[in-house]
Amino acid sequence: MSRNPSVLITGASGEIGHELIARLTAGPVLRQEEPARPVVTLDLTPLGPDVAPRVRQQFVGSILDPQLLERILAEYE
């Protein structure tokens, strides 16, 4: 199985995470297309409904969890 090229944003529910999501997905979302490198997020809390539709997939958990990181890295490049 090949891994999908993507951008991983950790701390996505925070102020900087929200801004990164907005900036990285600004153009394609307006044209209803997915960005060339889709955004995947990781945070301790789920994204709000205003931001969640902009990302391909969100993972809820700690960046210190090795099993969770392995799961993300197994699917995304």
FENVEN-V823745 format. One record per backbone hydrogen bond with DSSP energy under -1.0 kcal/mol. NH is the residue of the N-H (numbers start at 1). CO is the residue of the C=O. Records with the same first field share a line. If there is no record, write none. Layout:
BEGIN
NH=CO, CO
END
This chain:
BEGIN
4=75
7=38
9=40
11=42
12=42
14=11
18=14
19=15
20=16
21=17
22=18
23=19
24=20
25=21
29=25
30=26
32=29
33=28
40=7
41=57
42=9
43=59
51=48
52=48
54=51
55=52
56=39
59=41
61=43
65=62
69=65
70=66
71=67
72=68
73=69
74=70
76=72
77=4
END
